[in-house]
Every structure is written in structure tokens, then in C-alpha cells.
Amino acid sequence: MKALFDISGKVALVTGGSSGIGKMIATGFAAGGAKTYIASRKLHVCEEVAEELSKVGTCIPLQADLSTHAGIVALADRMKALEPKLDVLVNNSGAAWGAPFDEFPEAGWDKVYAMNVKAPFFLIQQLRAALKAAASAERPSKVINIASINGLTVPDMDTYSYSSSKAALIHLTRVLAKALAKDHIRVNAIAPGPFPSKMMAETIEKTRDKILARVPANRLGEPEDAAGVAIFLASRASDYVHGAVIPMDGGSSTTV
């Protein structure tokens, strides 16, 4: 029982791992003994965060632009050259866009869906062999898609493409769970609520009291919250969890 949540020795890749929830998860993985790769568009930022996380564990930075198919393939090829087997893939990179309904542009759909739906799909596709190589019936490999509570509930903000893209990612998680089960690859999703992050900073600053009023836990998410759920999904403890979506929102989805 003591080893249920042990992730030591695993190889993990966290996209968008240099900030926000991605960094929280990567920190937990590195501290837990996993060899953790973090990928982001800005290499110098990624390198700074990797140096910071290397104080608690093993963290390696990789540059990646997941907004294009070529960038996705390049990251996958780099990972496969470094690690023929991949135990855990966390699809955390994403984009958001907000604009009034009558002014919402086509670019706000194209960018958000490319990052939030297409990129996770094609990165899983490209890394399927590495995930399969690390997996067995007794010890499956893990894919963790970072969705959003806005994919399960209707937000107050004008984030039409973002919220619908996260709903699409949640359903894609279930579809891929069925498709990849034969490869012993578990596919699950986390739906975070309000966490302090670069993406949420302005919203939290402007509407903090309103946000907290809808969170029964009466606080924002903390790094340990994100790390804890991700470690559960990366560890033996979740080997029988497949195609699931875990709300990580302090109960805010129960107030809608």
C-alpha cells in the first residue's frame, strides 16, 4: 500500500510545464522522483524553471511550439530520441480567448482549438509508441489531459472557444481511452477550477470575491492540489481509472 502513489523512476513529459498548473504538476513529479521533462515555447523560461525544479528532483527543459503540427512532431521526435519509453504524458499547454459575442473573431477559434484540442491529439498520436513501450497490463502508462471546469459548466465570461474546446478535450479523453486501452495506455483528464496562474491573473484580480463566492472550499487552488491529483493519475493508485474526468475546483461545479 505504501507504494500506491510512488512515481519514482518514471519518465514524464509536461507540456506548458514552465508556468501555472503545468509548473505545479512538474514540481510534484520532480519532487516525487520522476524524471520530468517540461516543454514550452520560450526556451529561456523553460530553462529557468528547470533549474529551479532541479533543486528538488530531475527536470529537463525542452523548447516546443505546439501551435503547429510541425512543432508537435518536432517535440515528439526530440522526446523519442531522448527517451524510447514514456510513462506519463501531461497535455497542459493551452490557449484562451475572450471577446464579446458579436465581436468574437475567427482567429479566436483557430488558435484556441489548435492548442487545446488538436495539439493534445497529435502529441498523443506521435508519442503513442513510446507510451506503449513503457506500458504493460500490470503497469499501464498514463496520459493526463488538462481540461477545465469550464468544459463541464457554463462560464460567465465570453470565452466561447475556450470553454467549448475544453468540453471537446474532455470528450476526446473518453474517445482516446477506448482507442488506446489495448495498448495499456490509461487516458484521463483533470478539470481545474480557479488557480493562480498567468492565464487567470487578470480575472482573479478583477473578480476574486465573486470567484470565491462560488467555491465551497472558500479558496483558490494551491500547487499541492494540482500536484496531488496529477500524482494520483500518474501512479499505481489510478491504474483502474480510465476515461475519467476529475474536477479539481474546490467544489465550484456543484454551485452552478
Short mmCIF file of the C-alpha atoms (twelve columns), coordinates in Angstrom:
data_MODEL
# 
_entry.id   MODEL 
# 
loop_
_atom_site.group_PDB 
_atom_site.id 
_atom_site.type_symbol 
_atom_site.label_atom_id 
_atom_site.label_alt_id 
_atom_site.label_comp_id 
_atom_site.label_asym_id 
_atom_site.label_seq_id 
_atom_site.Cartn_x 
_atom_site.Cartn_y 
_atom_site.Cartn_z 
_atom_site.pdbx_PDB_model_num 
ATOM 1   C CA . MET A 1   0.000   0.000  0.000   1 
ATOM 2   C CA . LYS A 2   2.894   2.380  0.683   1 
ATOM 3   C CA . ALA A 3   3.888   2.281  -2.996  1 
ATOM 4   C CA . LEU A 4   0.448   3.188  -4.371  1 
ATOM 5   C CA . PHE A 5   1.403   6.797  -5.067  1 
ATOM 6   C CA . ASP A 6   5.082   6.170  -5.840  1 
ATOM 7   C CA . ILE A 7   6.175   7.734  -9.149  1 
ATOM 8   C CA . SER A 8   9.919   7.468  -8.600  1 
ATOM 9   C CA . GLY A 9   11.807  6.299  -11.659 1 
ATOM 10  C CA . LYS A 10  9.022   7.187  -14.079 1 
ATOM 11  C CA . VAL A 11  9.682   9.341  -17.140 1 
ATOM 12  C CA . ALA A 12  7.191   12.169 -17.588 1 
ATOM 13  C CA . LEU A 13  6.620   14.979 -20.076 1 
ATOM 14  C CA . VAL A 14  4.587   18.028 -19.042 1 
ATOM 15  C CA . THR A 15  3.740   20.467 -21.822 1 
ATOM 16  C CA . GLY A 16  3.332   24.042 -20.684 1 
ATOM 17  C CA . GLY A 17  5.389   22.978 -17.692 1 
ATOM 18  C CA . SER A 18  7.105   26.295 -17.136 1 
ATOM 19  C CA . SER A 19  4.148   28.126 -15.608 1 
ATOM 20  C CA . GLY A 20  0.781   27.804 -13.907 1 
ATOM 21  C CA . ILE A 21  -0.747  24.395 -13.322 1 
ATOM 22  C CA . GLY A 22  1.871   22.779 -15.563 1 
ATOM 23  C CA . LYS A 23  4.655   24.006 -13.317 1 
ATOM 24  C CA . MET A 24  2.722   22.879 -10.225 1 
ATOM 25  C CA . ILE A 25  2.413   19.372 -11.668 1 
ATOM 26  C CA . ALA A 26  6.025   19.276 -12.856 1 
ATOM 27  C CA . THR A 27  7.204   20.319 -9.400  1 
ATOM 28  C CA . GLY A 28  5.247   17.489 -7.821  1 
ATOM 29  C CA . PHE A 29  6.580   14.976 -10.321 1 
ATOM 30  C CA . ALA A 30  10.205  16.055 -9.878  1 
ATOM 31  C CA . ALA A 31  9.917   16.052 -6.082  1 
ATOM 32  C CA . GLY A 32  8.318   12.617 -6.289  1 
ATOM 33  C CA . GLY A 33  11.320  11.167 -8.073  1 
ATOM 34  C CA . ALA A 34  10.106  11.174 -11.675 1 
ATOM 35  C CA . LYS A 35  12.472  12.197 -14.448 1 
ATOM 36  C CA . THR A 36  10.460  15.188 -15.585 1 
ATOM 37  C CA . TYR A 37  10.686  16.931 -18.929 1 
ATOM 38  C CA . ILE A 38  8.953   20.292 -19.283 1 
ATOM 39  C CA . ALA A 39  8.205   21.854 -22.647 1 
ATOM 40  C CA . SER A 40  7.213   25.397 -23.525 1 
ATOM 41  C CA . ARG A 41  7.555   27.863 -26.388 1 
ATOM 42  C CA . LYS A 42  10.094  30.118 -24.652 1 
ATOM 43  C CA . LEU A 43  13.232  28.080 -24.047 1 
ATOM 44  C CA . HIS A 44  14.883  30.574 -21.677 1 
ATOM 45  C CA . VAL A 45  11.839  30.500 -19.381 1 
ATOM 46  C CA . CYS A 46  11.774  26.717 -19.546 1 
ATOM 47  C CA . GLU A 47  15.461  26.569 -18.669 1 
ATOM 48  C CA . GLU A 48  14.983  28.876 -15.681 1 
ATOM 49  C CA . VAL A 49  12.131  26.762 -14.325 1 
ATOM 50  C CA . ALA A 50  14.044  23.520 -14.947 1 
ATOM 51  C CA . GLU A 51  16.984  24.913 -12.982 1 
ATOM 52  C CA . GLU A 52  14.604  25.798 -10.141 1 
ATOM 53  C CA . LEU A 53  12.935  22.377 -10.122 1 
ATOM 54  C CA . SER A 54  16.281  20.603 -10.312 1 
ATOM 55  C CA . LYS A 55  16.736  21.612 -6.678  1 
ATOM 56  C CA . VAL A 56  14.004  19.103 -5.737  1 
ATOM 57  C CA . GLY A 57  14.452  16.486 -8.446  1 
ATOM 58  C CA . THR A 58  15.336  15.849 -12.082 1 
ATOM 59  C CA . CYS A 59  13.901  18.332 -14.580 1 
ATOM 60  C CA . ILE A 60  14.913  18.802 -18.221 1 
ATOM 61  C CA . PRO A 61  13.743  21.730 -20.383 1 
ATOM 62  C CA . LEU A 62  12.604  21.371 -23.986 1 
ATOM 63  C CA . GLN A 63  11.553  24.075 -26.422 1 
ATOM 64  C CA . ALA A 64  8.286   23.389 -28.251 1 
ATOM 65  C CA . ASP A 65  5.745   25.318 -30.285 1 
ATOM 66  C CA . LEU A 66  2.632   23.175 -30.176 1 
ATOM 67  C CA . SER A 67  0.529   25.611 -32.183 1 
ATOM 68  C CA . THR A 68  1.686   23.901 -35.393 1 
ATOM 69  C CA . HIS A 69  1.775   20.277 -36.467 1 
ATOM 70  C CA . ALA A 70  5.455   20.621 -37.319 1 
ATOM 71  C CA . GLY A 71  6.146   21.823 -33.781 1 
ATOM 72  C CA . ILE A 72  4.262   18.885 -32.299 1 
ATOM 73  C CA . VAL A 73  6.206   16.394 -34.420 1 
ATOM 74  C CA . ALA A 74  9.482   18.099 -33.522 1 
ATOM 75  C CA . LEU A 75  8.783   17.778 -29.781 1 
ATOM 76  C CA . ALA A 76  7.742   14.139 -30.144 1 
ATOM 77  C CA . ASP A 77  10.847  13.327 -32.179 1 
ATOM 78  C CA . ARG A 78  13.059  15.026 -29.600 1 
ATOM 79  C CA . MET A 79  11.412  13.095 -26.766 1 
ATOM 80  C CA . LYS A 80  11.735  9.779  -28.581 1 
ATOM 81  C CA . ALA A 81  15.422  10.471 -29.214 1 
ATOM 82  C CA . LEU A 82  15.943  11.155 -25.510 1 
ATOM 83  C CA . GLU A 83  13.586  8.546  -24.065 1 
ATOM 84  C CA . PRO A 84  12.353  5.499  -26.019 1 
ATOM 85  C CA . LYS A 85  9.824   4.865  -23.252 1 
ATOM 86  C CA . LEU A 86  7.448   7.422  -21.772 1 
ATOM 87  C CA . ASP A 87  5.472   6.607  -18.640 1 
ATOM 88  C CA . VAL A 88  3.423   9.796  -18.289 1 
ATOM 89  C CA . LEU A 89  2.326   12.483 -20.733 1 
ATOM 90  C CA . VAL A 90  0.610   15.580 -19.363 1 
ATOM 91  C CA . ASN A 91  -1.077  17.699 -22.030 1 
ATOM 92  C CA . ASN A 92  -1.216  21.029 -20.230 1 
ATOM 93  C CA . SER A 93  -0.308  23.593 -22.904 1 
ATOM 94  C CA . GLY A 94  -3.293  25.635 -23.930 1 
ATOM 95  C CA . ALA A 95  -4.686  28.955 -25.076 1 
ATOM 96  C CA . ALA A 96  -7.625  31.164 -24.157 1 
ATOM 97  C CA . TRP A 97  -9.502  33.959 -25.895 1 
ATOM 98  C CA . GLY A 98  -12.178 36.299 -24.634 1 
ATOM 99  C CA . ALA A 99  -14.329 38.729 -26.610 1 
ATOM 100 C CA . PRO A 100 -17.982 39.816 -26.720 1 
ATOM 101 C CA . PHE A 101 -20.208 37.508 -28.758 1 
ATOM 102 C CA . ASP A 102 -20.782 39.990 -31.587 1 
ATOM 103 C CA . GLU A 103 -17.077 40.744 -31.864 1 
ATOM 104 C CA . PHE A 104 -15.608 37.271 -31.389 1 
ATOM 105 C CA . PRO A 105 -13.109 36.692 -34.253 1 
ATOM 106 C CA . GLU A 106 -12.368 33.589 -36.277 1 
ATOM 107 C CA . ALA A 107 -8.768  33.751 -35.061 1 
ATOM 108 C CA . GLY A 108 -10.082 33.202 -31.536 1 
ATOM 109 C CA . TRP A 109 -11.426 29.821 -32.633 1 
ATOM 110 C CA . ASP A 110 -8.499  28.741 -34.767 1 
ATOM 111 C CA . LYS A 111 -5.793  29.446 -32.179 1 
ATOM 112 C CA . VAL A 112 -7.681  28.008 -29.213 1 
ATOM 113 C CA . TYR A 113 -8.812  24.800 -30.901 1 
ATOM 114 C CA . ALA A 114 -5.363  24.244 -32.373 1 
ATOM 115 C CA . MET A 115 -3.767  24.394 -28.926 1 
ATOM 116 C CA . ASN A 116 -6.497  22.887 -26.746 1 
ATOM 117 C CA . VAL A 117 -7.791  20.054 -28.932 1 
ATOM 118 C CA . LYS A 118 -5.570  19.369 -31.931 1 
ATOM 119 C CA . ALA A 119 -2.241  19.598 -30.095 1 
ATOM 120 C CA . PRO A 120 -3.116  17.032 -27.389 1 
ATOM 121 C CA . PHE A 121 -4.476  14.628 -30.006 1 
ATOM 122 C CA . PHE A 122 -1.471  14.804 -32.304 1 
ATOM 123 C CA . LEU A 123 1.075   14.705 -29.483 1 
ATOM 124 C CA . ILE A 124 -0.543  11.542 -28.131 1 
ATOM 125 C CA . GLN A 125 -0.555  10.161 -31.670 1 
ATOM 126 C CA . GLN A 126 3.142   10.931 -32.127 1 
ATOM 127 C CA . LEU A 127 4.136   9.554  -28.705 1 
ATOM 128 C CA . ARG A 128 1.879   6.507  -28.751 1 
ATOM 129 C CA . ALA A 129 4.759   4.129  -29.458 1 
ATOM 130 C CA . ALA A 130 6.814   5.499  -26.552 1 
ATOM 131 C CA . LEU A 131 3.828   5.273  -24.197 1 
ATOM 132 C CA . LYS A 132 3.117   1.739  -25.382 1 
ATOM 133 C CA . ALA A 133 6.767   0.747  -24.906 1 
ATOM 134 C CA . ALA A 134 6.583   1.757  -21.243 1 
ATOM 135 C CA . ALA A 135 3.261   0.007  -20.613 1 
ATOM 136 C CA . SER A 136 2.161   -3.439 -19.580 1 
ATOM 137 C CA . ALA A 137 -1.110  -4.976 -18.456 1 
ATOM 138 C CA . GLU A 138 0.148   -4.814 -14.881 1 
ATOM 139 C CA . ARG A 139 1.584   -1.286 -15.110 1 
ATOM 140 C CA . PRO A 140 -0.068  0.887  -17.751 1 
ATOM 141 C CA . SER A 141 1.352   4.188  -18.939 1 
ATOM 142 C CA . LYS A 142 -0.650  7.360  -18.366 1 
ATOM 143 C CA . VAL A 143 -1.939  10.297 -20.387 1 
ATOM 144 C CA . ILE A 144 -3.335  13.203 -18.379 1 
ATOM 145 C CA . ASN A 145 -5.193  15.900 -20.293 1 
ATOM 146 C CA . ILE A 146 -5.650  19.230 -18.533 1 
ATOM 147 C CA . ALA A 147 -9.153  20.415 -19.367 1 
ATOM 148 C CA . SER A 148 -11.116 22.972 -17.341 1 
ATOM 149 C CA . ILE A 149 -14.184 23.190 -15.180 1 
ATOM 150 C CA . ASN A 150 -15.466 25.463 -17.956 1 
ATOM 151 C CA . GLY A 151 -15.710 22.362 -20.113 1 
ATOM 152 C CA . LEU A 152 -18.219 20.903 -17.641 1 
ATOM 153 C CA . THR A 153 -20.156 24.019 -16.646 1 
ATOM 154 C CA . VAL A 154 -21.218 27.212 -18.398 1 
ATOM 155 C CA . PRO A 155 -18.899 30.133 -17.574 1 
ATOM 156 C CA . ASP A 156 -19.984 33.722 -17.009 1 
ATOM 157 C CA . MET A 157 -17.189 35.060 -19.215 1 
ATOM 158 C CA . ASP A 158 -17.223 35.493 -23.005 1 
ATOM 159 C CA . THR A 159 -14.844 32.575 -23.601 1 
ATOM 160 C CA . TYR A 160 -16.802 30.757 -26.287 1 
ATOM 161 C CA . SER A 161 -13.937 28.961 -27.973 1 
ATOM 162 C CA . TYR A 162 -12.068 28.202 -24.741 1 
ATOM 163 C CA . SER A 163 -14.952 26.612 -22.832 1 
ATOM 164 C CA . SER A 164 -16.149 24.611 -25.834 1 
ATOM 165 C CA . SER A 165 -12.590 23.467 -26.609 1 
ATOM 166 C CA . LYS A 166 -12.228 22.135 -23.079 1 
ATOM 167 C CA . ALA A 167 -15.530 20.281 -23.447 1 
ATOM 168 C CA . ALA A 168 -14.146 18.823 -26.663 1 
ATOM 169 C CA . LEU A 169 -10.944 17.776 -24.874 1 
ATOM 170 C CA . ILE A 170 -12.972 16.044 -22.185 1 
ATOM 171 C CA . HIS A 171 -14.858 14.017 -24.783 1 
ATOM 172 C CA . LEU A 172 -11.638 13.363 -26.709 1 
ATOM 173 C CA . THR A 173 -10.206 11.966 -23.475 1 
ATOM 174 C CA . ARG A 174 -13.007 9.386  -23.337 1 
ATOM 175 C CA . VAL A 175 -12.673 8.557  -27.033 1 
ATOM 176 C CA . LEU A 176 -8.910  8.023  -26.723 1 
ATOM 177 C CA . ALA A 177 -9.342  5.998  -23.538 1 
ATOM 178 C CA . LYS A 178 -11.328 3.485  -25.564 1 
ATOM 179 C CA . ALA A 179 -8.986  3.602  -28.541 1 
ATOM 180 C CA . LEU A 180 -5.752  3.146  -26.561 1 
ATOM 181 C CA . ALA A 181 -6.931  0.644  -23.960 1 
ATOM 182 C CA . LYS A 182 -5.484  -2.252 -25.963 1 
ATOM 183 C CA . ASP A 183 -2.057  -0.612 -25.695 1 
ATOM 184 C CA . HIS A 184 -2.337  -0.454 -21.886 1 
ATOM 185 C CA . ILE A 185 -2.386  3.339  -22.014 1 
ATOM 186 C CA . ARG A 186 -4.712  4.977  -19.496 1 
ATOM 187 C CA . VAL A 187 -6.181  8.302  -20.612 1 
ATOM 188 C CA . ASN A 188 -7.811  10.616 -18.077 1 
ATOM 189 C CA . ALA A 189 -8.466  14.326 -17.658 1 
ATOM 190 C CA . ILE A 190 -8.326  16.892 -14.889 1 
ATOM 191 C CA . ALA A 191 -10.786 19.799 -14.940 1 
ATOM 192 C CA . PRO A 192 -9.234  22.591 -12.837 1 
ATOM 193 C CA . GLY A 193 -11.234 25.404 -11.355 1 
ATOM 194 C CA . PRO A 194 -9.698  28.698 -10.217 1 
ATOM 195 C CA . PHE A 195 -5.946  28.518 -9.630  1 
ATOM 196 C CA . PRO A 196 -3.492  31.418 -9.508  1 
ATOM 197 C CA . SER A 197 -1.824  31.356 -12.905 1 
ATOM 198 C CA . LYS A 198 -0.714  33.713 -15.653 1 
ATOM 199 C CA . MET A 199 -3.847  32.896 -17.652 1 
ATOM 200 C CA . MET A 200 -6.145  33.573 -14.691 1 
ATOM 201 C CA . ALA A 201 -4.245  36.501 -13.133 1 
ATOM 202 C CA . GLU A 202 -6.321  39.329 -14.591 1 
ATOM 203 C CA . THR A 203 -9.623  37.555 -13.970 1 
ATOM 204 C CA . ILE A 204 -8.726  36.797 -10.359 1 
ATOM 205 C CA . GLU A 205 -7.573  40.363 -9.765  1 
ATOM 206 C CA . LYS A 206 -10.837 41.803 -11.066 1 
ATOM 207 C CA . THR A 207 -13.346 39.284 -9.712  1 
ATOM 208 C CA . ARG A 208 -11.656 37.480 -6.796  1 
ATOM 209 C CA . ASP A 209 -14.587 37.907 -4.379  1 
ATOM 210 C CA . LYS A 210 -17.076 36.702 -6.993  1 
ATOM 211 C CA . ILE A 211 -14.928 33.692 -7.789  1 
ATOM 212 C CA . LEU A 212 -14.501 32.698 -4.140  1 
ATOM 213 C CA . ALA A 213 -18.240 33.077 -3.558  1 
ATOM 214 C CA . ARG A 214 -18.741 30.172 -5.985  1 
ATOM 215 C CA . VAL A 215 -16.074 27.924 -4.427  1 
ATOM 216 C CA . PRO A 216 -17.382 25.969 -1.417  1 
ATOM 217 C CA . ALA A 217 -13.787 25.338 -0.309  1 
ATOM 218 C CA . ASN A 218 -13.523 29.147 0.008   1 
ATOM 219 C CA . ARG A 219 -10.061 29.418 -1.512  1 
ATOM 220 C CA . LEU A 220 -8.179  29.241 -4.768  1 
ATOM 221 C CA . GLY A 221 -6.339  26.104 -5.751  1 
ATOM 222 C CA . GLU A 222 -2.804  25.651 -4.473  1 
ATOM 223 C CA . PRO A 223 0.226   23.963 -6.061  1 
ATOM 224 C CA . GLU A 224 -0.137  20.884 -3.851  1 
ATOM 225 C CA . ASP A 225 -3.727  20.444 -5.049  1 
ATOM 226 C CA . ALA A 226 -2.668  20.234 -8.687  1 
ATOM 227 C CA . ALA A 227 0.368   18.076 -7.932  1 
ATOM 228 C CA . GLY A 228 -1.654  15.687 -5.776  1 
ATOM 229 C CA . VAL A 229 -4.291  14.878 -8.385  1 
ATOM 230 C CA . ALA A 230 -1.666  14.533 -11.123 1 
ATOM 231 C CA . ILE A 231 0.490   12.230 -8.983  1 
ATOM 232 C CA . PHE A 232 -2.587  10.089 -8.310  1 
ATOM 233 C CA . LEU A 233 -3.261  9.774  -12.049 1 
ATOM 234 C CA . ALA A 234 0.412   9.070  -12.779 1 
ATOM 235 C CA . SER A 235 0.795   6.399  -10.099 1 
ATOM 236 C CA . ARG A 236 -0.282  2.810  -9.446  1 
ATOM 237 C CA . ALA A 237 -3.203  4.194  -7.427  1 
ATOM 238 C CA . SER A 238 -5.065  5.086  -10.629 1 
ATOM 239 C CA . ASP A 239 -4.312  2.036  -12.774 1 
ATOM 240 C CA . TYR A 240 -8.022  1.136  -12.872 1 
ATOM 241 C CA . VAL A 241 -9.121  4.723  -13.617 1 
ATOM 242 C CA . HIS A 242 -9.660  5.121  -17.357 1 
ATOM 243 C CA . GLY A 243 -11.595 7.692  -19.373 1 
ATOM 244 C CA . ALA A 244 -12.382 9.694  -16.243 1 
ATOM 245 C CA . VAL A 245 -12.601 13.436 -15.707 1 
ATOM 246 C CA . ILE A 246 -11.682 14.672 -12.227 1 
ATOM 247 C CA . PRO A 247 -12.992 18.121 -11.242 1 
ATOM 248 C CA . MET A 248 -10.283 19.951 -9.298  1 
ATOM 249 C CA . ASP A 249 -12.230 23.046 -8.380  1 
ATOM 250 C CA . GLY A 250 -12.892 23.213 -4.665  1 
ATOM 251 C CA . GLY A 251 -16.489 22.226 -5.370  1 
ATOM 252 C CA . SER A 252 -17.314 25.184 -7.614  1 
ATOM 253 C CA . SER A 253 -19.028 22.949 -10.162 1 
ATOM 254 C CA . THR A 254 -21.579 21.977 -7.506  1 
ATOM 255 C CA . THR A 255 -22.809 25.557 -7.150  1 
ATOM 256 C CA . VAL A 256 -23.895 26.025 -10.762 1 
# 
